Amino acid sequence: MAITVEKPEADGLGEAVDALRDWQREGSAWQLHPGDLGWFWQFGAEATAAAVRIWRRDGRILAVGLLDGADLLRMTTAPDARRDEELARQVVEDVIAPERGVLPLGRVSVETPKDTLIRDLLPGHGWHIDEPWTPLSRALSEPVKAPDLRIEVAGPEQAAVRAAVQRAAFDGSKFSEERWHAMASSVPYADARCLVAYDDSDNAVAMVTVWSAGPGKPGLLEPMGVHRDHRGHGHGRAITVAAAAALQELGSSSALVYTPSSNVAAVTTYESGGFQALPEVRDLARDA
C-alpha cells in the first residue's frame, strides 16, 4: 500500500506518543522525543493534534512530525525506516508541496535525524543546511549526586510558581499557570516531572521539566531556565544535575538536551552539570 500522511484527532495522539517512546534508542541519532509533544501540549490537545503529522504504510506508523511554530517541522522515523526510500520520497513530496498541508509557504526548516534518507533528498529540491544545534547527553548508569540547592517537584499547587520562574528565565515567554495545567494533562506527562529550585532565602530561582520515554530509554530536559534575577550563582548547574537525578529515578538510561550552538552559555551550563556535547546537528531550510 502507498504511504499516506495524516493529521491525527486529539484522541489519536496517544498512538503517536507510543511510537515515539518505542523508537527512542541509546546511541541513535538525535530525534523527536515524546517529551517534545508533551511540551507542545501547553497549547492544548486540539492544537497539538493540528501540529502533528503521521506517515503510515499498511496501518503502521513510520514517521512522526511536529510543526513546532509556523516554520519548523521536527520529525523522526522508526529506526528501521531511516533509509526507507519509499518513505523518504513521500515525505519529501509532502514537505515541498504547500498544498499537502504539511508545511506552510515561506521560509521553513525541517529537523530530522542525520542518518535519514530524507536529509539526502531535500537538498536536491533547493533546501540548504541551516544553523547548528548542539545535543548534549549525560549517562545515568552511575548514581547522580543530588545538588546542594533545595529542589522540589512542582505539582498543581506550585504551577503558578513554576510558570513564573519560566517567564523570568526566558524573555518574551507567555508560559502561564493555565498552560502548565494543559501540559500536565498530556499523555507524555505521565512520565514527566517539573522541578523548581529554591535558594537559601526561599526564592524560586530555576526550573526544569524532564520527560521520560520509559525505563531503559533516553529522557529529555525541556525546558530548563534560571530566573534572570538569580543568575551567576550556579543555579543552572544545580537544576541540571537535579534533572538528571529525576530522570534516573524514572528509569531513564540517559538525560538528553539540546540548544543552539550559538548559545554558548547554555552549552557551558549543561557541561558543568555532567553533560557531554555530541556532534552538532543542522536543520535543512527552504528560503521564502
C-alpha positions in Angstrom: 0.0 0.0 0.0 1.0 3.6 -0.5 2.4 5.7 2.3 -0.1 8.3 3.5 0.3 11.4 5.7 -2.4 12.4 8.2 -3.2 14.8 11.0 -4.5 12.9 14.0 -7.5 13.7 16.0 -6.8 14.8 19.6 -7.8 11.4 20.9 -5.4 9.7 18.5 -2.3 11.5 19.8 -1.5 8.6 22.2 -0.6 6.4 19.2 2.0 8.9 18.1 3.4 9.3 21.6 3.6 5.5 21.9 5.5 5.3 18.6 8.0 7.9 19.7 8.5 6.1 23.0 9.2 2.9 21.2 11.7 4.5 18.8 14.0 6.0 21.5 17.4 4.3 21.5 20.7 4.8 23.1 23.4 5.8 20.6 20.9 6.6 17.8 20.8 9.9 16.0 19.0 12.8 17.7 15.3 12.5 17.1 11.9 13.8 18.1 11.1 12.7 21.7 7.7 12.1 23.3 8.5 15.0 25.6 8.6 17.3 22.7 4.9 16.6 22.1 4.3 16.9 25.9 5.9 20.3 26.0 3.9 21.5 23.0 0.7 20.3 24.7 0.7 23.5 26.7 -1.4 24.9 23.9 -4.0 22.2 24.3 -4.7 18.8 22.9 -6.5 20.1 19.8 -3.6 22.5 18.9 -1.1 19.7 19.4 -3.1 17.3 17.1 -3.2 20.1 14.5 0.6 20.4 14.6 1.3 16.6 14.4 1.9 14.8 11.1 1.9 11.0 10.9 3.1 8.9 8.0 1.8 5.3 7.7 2.1 2.3 5.5 -0.3 -0.6 5.9 -1.5 0.9 9.1 1.9 1.1 10.7 3.4 4.4 11.8 6.7 5.0 10.0 7.3 8.7 10.8 6.0 11.4 13.2 6.5 15.1 12.7 5.6 18.1 14.9 5.1 21.5 13.3 6.8 23.5 16.1 5.7 27.0 15.4 5.0 28.3 11.9 8.3 27.5 10.3 9.8 24.3 11.7 8.9 20.7 11.2 10.6 18.5 13.7 10.3 14.8 12.8 11.8 11.3 13.1 11.2 7.9 11.7 11.0 4.3 13.0 14.6 3.1 13.4 14.2 0.5 10.6 12.8 3.2 8.3 15.6 5.7 8.3 16.8 4.6 4.8 13.3 3.5 3.5 13.3 5.0 0.0 9.5 5.0 -0.4 9.0 6.8 2.9 11.8 9.3 2.2 10.4 10.2 -1.2 6.9 10.6 0.1 8.0 12.8 3.0 10.0 15.0 0.6 7.0 15.3 -1.8 4.8 16.2 1.1 7.1 18.9 2.6 7.9 20.6 -0.7 4.3 21.0 -1.8 2.4 23.5 0.4 -1.0 22.2 -0.9 -0.3 19.0 1.0 -0.7 20.9 4.3 2.4 19.6 5.9 4.4 22.8 5.8 3.2 26.4 5.0 4.5 28.7 2.4 7.6 30.9 3.1 10.8 30.1 4.8 10.6 26.8 6.7 13.0 24.3 8.2 12.9 20.5 8.7 14.7 18.8 11.5 15.3 15.1 11.0 17.9 12.6 12.3 21.1 13.0 10.3 21.1 9.3 9.2 17.8 9.5 7.4 17.5 9.4 3.6 15.2 12.4 3.8 18.2 14.6 4.6 20.0 13.3 1.4 17.0 14.1 -0.8 15.9 17.5 0.3 19.0 19.4 -1.0 18.0 18.3 -4.5 14.9 20.4 -4.1 16.6 23.6 -3.2 16.9 23.1 0.6 20.1 24.1 2.3 21.9 23.5 5.6 20.7 25.8 8.4 22.0 26.9 11.8 23.8 24.3 14.0 22.4 22.9 17.3 24.3 21.1 20.0 22.8 17.9 21.5 24.2 17.0 25.0 23.9 13.8 26.9 24.6 12.5 30.4 24.7 8.8 31.0 22.7 7.6 34.1 24.4 4.3 34.7 26.1 5.7 37.8 24.3 7.3 40.8 23.7 11.1 40.4 24.7 13.1 43.5 21.9 15.5 44.4 22.8 19.2 44.3 23.1 21.3 47.4 20.3 23.5 46.3 16.8 22.7 47.6 14.8 21.1 44.8 11.0 20.5 44.9 8.7 18.6 42.5 6.1 21.2 41.3 2.6 19.8 41.2 -0.7 21.6 40.6 -0.4 23.7 43.8 3.0 25.0 42.6 2.0 25.6 39.0 2.0 29.4 39.4 5.5 29.4 40.8 6.8 27.1 38.1 5.2 29.3 35.4 6.6 32.5 37.0 10.1 31.2 37.0 9.9 30.2 33.4 8.6 33.7 32.4 11.5 35.2 34.3 14.0 32.9 32.6 13.0 33.5 29.0 12.4 36.9 27.6 9.0 37.2 26.0 7.7 33.9 27.5 4.0 33.7 27.9 4.0 30.5 29.8 1.2 30.6 32.4 -0.4 28.5 35.2 -3.1 27.6 32.7 -0.5 26.4 30.2 1.2 24.3 32.9 -2.1 22.5 33.6 -2.7 21.9 29.9 0.9 20.4 29.6 0.4 18.3 32.8 -2.8 16.8 31.3 -0.9 15.5 28.3 -0.2 11.8 27.7 3.6 12.2 27.9 3.4 13.9 31.3 2.6 10.6 33.0 6.3 10.0 32.6 7.4 13.6 33.4 8.4 15.8 36.4 8.6 19.6 36.9 11.3 20.7 39.3 11.8 24.1 40.9 15.0 25.1 42.7 15.0 27.4 45.8 17.9 29.3 47.3 18.6 29.9 51.0 16.3 32.8 51.0 13.4 30.7 49.7 13.4 32.4 46.3 12.4 30.2 43.4 15.5 30.6 41.2 15.4 27.9 38.5 13.1 25.3 36.9 13.2 22.4 34.6 10.8 19.8 33.1 12.0 16.3 32.5 10.4 13.7 30.2 11.0 10.0 30.4 10.3 7.7 27.4 10.2 4.7 29.7 12.7 2.5 31.6 16.0 2.0 29.7 15.4 4.8 27.2 16.8 8.3 27.0 14.9 11.0 28.8 14.7 14.7 27.8 15.1 18.1 29.5 12.6 20.6 28.0 12.8 23.3 29.1 15.4 24.4 31.7 15.8 28.0 32.8 17.2 30.2 35.6 15.4 33.3 36.9 17.1 36.4 35.4 17.5 38.0 38.8 19.4 34.9 40.2 21.9 34.1 37.6 25.6 33.7 38.2 25.3 31.6 41.3 25.5 28.0 39.9 21.7 27.5 39.9 21.7 26.4 36.2 24.2 23.6 37.0 22.3 22.6 40.1 18.9 22.3 38.4 20.6 20.4 35.5 22.0 17.9 37.9 18.6 17.6 39.7 17.0 16.9 36.3 19.5 14.1 35.6 18.7 12.6 39.1 15.0 12.8 38.5 15.3 11.0 35.1 17.4 8.4 36.8 14.6 7.8 39.4 12.2 7.5 36.4 14.4 4.7 35.0 15.9 6.7 32.1 19.2 5.4 30.6 20.5 8.9 29.9 19.4 12.5 30.0 19.3 14.5 26.8 19.0 18.2 26.0 19.8 20.3 23.0 20.4 24.0 22.4 21.5 26.3 19.6 25.3 26.1 19.3 25.4 29.9 19.4 24.1 29.8 23.0 27.5 29.2 24.4 26.3 29.9 28.0 23.7 27.2 27.8 26.2 24.6 26.4 28.6 25.5 29.2 25.9 25.2 31.9 24.9 21.7 30.7 28.6 20.6 30.5 29.1 21.8 34.1 26.2 19.5 35.1 28.0 16.4 33.7 26.5 16.5 30.1 28.8 15.8 27.2 28.3 17.7 23.9 27.6 15.4 20.9 28.3 16.3 17.3 26.3 19.2 16.1 23.1 18.7 14.1 21.7 21.1 11.5 18.2 21.6 10.2 17.5 21.8 6.5 15.9 25.1 5.4 14.0 26.4 2.4 14.1 30.2 1.9 10.9 32.1 1.2 
